[in-house]
Amino acid sequence: KAGQSCSGWRLSTNMGAVAFSSTNGQSPAVDLRAALMTGQAPDRGLYFPKQFPTLAPDEIAAFAQLPYPEIAFRVLSKYTDGIVEPDILAAICRDAYNFDIPLEKVYDRVHVMRLDQGPTASFKDFAARLMARLIGRFLHEDGQQLTILTATSGDTGAAVPAVGFEHQVLPGVEDVVGEVAPGAVGQRGGHGAQQAERQRNQVPEVDTT
């Protein structure tokens, strides 16, 4: 159908939207919405921007005085033009990055950005929290629901409850038997483990026959 990708997810009608092509080069280019909702391209490649939007030097210089959610919004808006309204994207960024993200000086002008200050104390708090909110937004707009199953041998399972999926997304976690790190098991204790268990129980049974 017109306006749909080959996987059935709705495409933007904005011809100026950033296009994503498969790394295997055998699938049609899609926009951000379809790339995110499809995941892996039909030719089993990964979606990659055909062209990266640019930031002017003065735009980059201004980042030094801005909080992280605002920086994220200004960068991501280059990719979401025509896909997500600016005010909605700004709200998503504020909600996804609602924790301190400090810069620590190493020496001179060299600094380290701390990625361990979010709910899961890992880098997953950056890409995953934003991705979950974008997926939730697209599902809400399309009136659909999505089940995401993830197999984990580490701290990914602990991160699932803290990512912040919308109610349209039902995440399920399956541990790789005998491969889960002891520290990851402890990390999933308490409130996080209970919430993960509740979310597991919400995942509908999938007929694989």
C-alpha atoms as one frame of an Amber mdcrd trajectory, in Angstrom:
protein
   0.000   0.000   0.000   1.047   3.568  -0.542   2.486   5.061   2.598   3.577
   1.701   4.008   6.961   0.010   4.137   7.474  -3.541   2.891   7.043  -4.718
   6.486   3.689  -2.968   6.871   4.721  -0.056   9.117   3.469   3.348   8.051
   5.916   5.594   6.224   6.090   9.348   6.520   4.815  11.348   3.560   7.604
  13.889   4.075   9.984  13.428   1.162  12.644  15.406   3.003  12.874  12.876
   5.839  16.215  11.155   6.381  16.236   7.827   4.514  17.636   4.621   5.980
  19.010   1.850   3.762  20.042  -1.695   4.603  23.720  -2.502   5.058  23.132
  -5.462   2.723  21.808  -3.159   0.006  18.945  -5.422  -1.054  15.971  -3.719
   0.615  14.169  -0.465  -0.239  15.103   2.631   1.749  12.698   3.595   4.524
  12.237   6.489   6.929  13.001   6.562  10.653   9.567   5.306  11.679   9.717
   2.221   9.473  13.391   1.535  10.269  12.739   1.649  14.009   9.563  -0.408
  13.914  10.925  -2.993  11.474  14.228  -3.539  13.283  16.125  -5.785  10.906
  15.721  -5.081   7.206  14.048  -7.757   5.018  17.452  -8.663   3.541  18.695
  -9.256   7.122  20.851  -6.152   7.086  20.835  -3.270   9.544  19.265   0.073
   8.699  21.772   2.892   8.360  21.216   6.544   7.393  21.928   7.116   3.717
  23.182  10.577   4.626  23.943  12.106   7.999  22.439  15.536   8.718  25.051
  18.135   9.568  25.371  20.506  12.498  26.829  23.968  11.964  29.843  24.921
  14.113  27.802  27.477  16.038  25.147  24.847  16.784  27.794  22.541  18.228
  29.380  25.361  20.226  25.994  26.158  21.793  25.811  22.654  23.268  28.310
  23.652  25.955  25.610  25.739  27.667  22.692  23.328  27.235  21.380  20.441
  29.358  21.597  16.974  27.856  17.870  16.618  26.988  18.046  19.827  24.938
  21.199  18.660  23.139  19.514  15.336  22.371  16.474  17.167  21.008  18.530
  19.403  18.723  20.488  16.470  17.288  17.560  14.091  16.952  15.314  16.707
  15.361  17.571  16.479  12.304  16.395  12.885  11.894  12.758  13.239  12.944
  11.702  16.148  10.735   8.293  15.236   9.357   8.145  12.115  11.542   7.757
  13.469  15.094   6.440  16.915  15.947   9.117  19.103  17.626   7.156  19.635
  20.840   6.529  15.905  21.155  10.181  15.073  20.525  11.270  17.636  23.121
   8.930  16.071  25.695  10.224  12.584  24.855  13.823  13.732  25.351  13.023
  15.352  28.702  11.272  12.218  29.900  13.927   9.800  28.629  16.832  11.746
  30.111  15.327  12.810  33.431  18.512  12.107  35.397  21.829  13.868  35.893
  24.418  13.289  33.174  27.633  14.833  34.524  30.839  15.601  32.679  33.982
  14.846  34.674  37.250  16.502  33.801  40.194  14.222  33.044  42.776  16.859
  32.126  42.872  20.117  30.188  39.869  20.084  27.840  39.385  16.317  28.007
  36.218  15.255  29.836  34.316  12.013  30.364  30.542  11.889  30.169  29.134
   9.602  32.850  26.803   6.970  31.413  26.158   5.278  34.746  23.804   7.760
  36.402  20.498   6.519  34.982  18.053   3.897  36.289  20.158   0.905  35.167
  23.585   2.534  35.639  24.542   1.605  32.076  24.678   2.993  28.565  21.285
   1.366  27.918  19.699   4.329  29.654  20.530   6.458  26.620  19.522   4.677
  23.407  17.008   2.249  24.921  14.944   4.769  26.893  14.549   7.049  23.899
  13.855   4.159  21.538  11.148   2.780  23.825   9.382   6.138  23.904   9.539
   6.585  20.138   8.195   3.072  19.588   5.396   3.758  22.062   4.533   6.987
  20.277   4.394   5.351  16.850   2.258   2.480  18.162  -0.123   4.962  19.782
  -0.473   6.867  16.516  -1.132   3.654  14.571  -3.414   2.109  17.200  -1.237
  -0.987  17.409   0.426  -3.098  20.070   3.837  -4.749  19.937   5.432  -7.591
  21.863   9.211  -7.467  22.214  11.014 -10.624  23.314  14.631 -10.371  24.407
  17.036 -13.126  25.441  19.752 -12.030  27.820  22.873 -13.385  29.434  23.690
 -10.219  31.344  22.298  -6.922  32.550  19.898  -6.410  29.638  17.158  -8.190
  31.555  17.627  -5.845  34.477  17.361  -2.869  32.149  14.003  -3.857  30.653
  11.785  -2.617  33.539  13.659   0.684  33.729  13.557   1.462  30.013  10.033
   2.820  30.316   7.987   1.101  27.640   4.580   2.560  26.898   1.552   0.389
  27.572   1.365  -0.502  23.879   4.656  -2.418  24.247   4.791  -5.700  26.179
   8.420  -6.657  26.842   9.299 -10.237  27.727  12.655 -11.417  29.080  14.099
 -14.896  28.680  17.348 -15.764  30.428  19.899 -17.846  28.584  20.093 -20.880
  30.874  23.434 -21.199  32.610  24.774 -18.032  31.017  23.453 -15.237  33.254
  26.214 -13.478  35.137  25.810 -13.680  38.944  25.985  -9.893  39.231  23.179
  -9.503  36.735  20.953 -11.795  38.787  21.489  -9.608  41.835  20.874  -6.489
  39.807  17.437  -7.787  38.949  16.430  -8.116  42.585  13.915  -5.977  44.438
  11.546  -3.665  42.605  13.190  -4.197  39.215  12.789  -7.972  39.355   9.182
  -7.714  40.515   8.320  -5.308  37.727  10.080  -7.504  35.168   8.078 -10.493
  36.409   4.799  -8.574  36.053   5.749  -7.575  32.525   6.697 -11.174  31.697
   3.270 -12.360  32.778   1.619  -9.853  30.440   3.326 -11.232  27.332   0.798
 -13.253  25.311   1.639 -16.801  24.307   3.109 -16.906  20.818   2.165 -19.781
  18.503   5.389 -20.800  16.720   3.866 -23.701  14.763
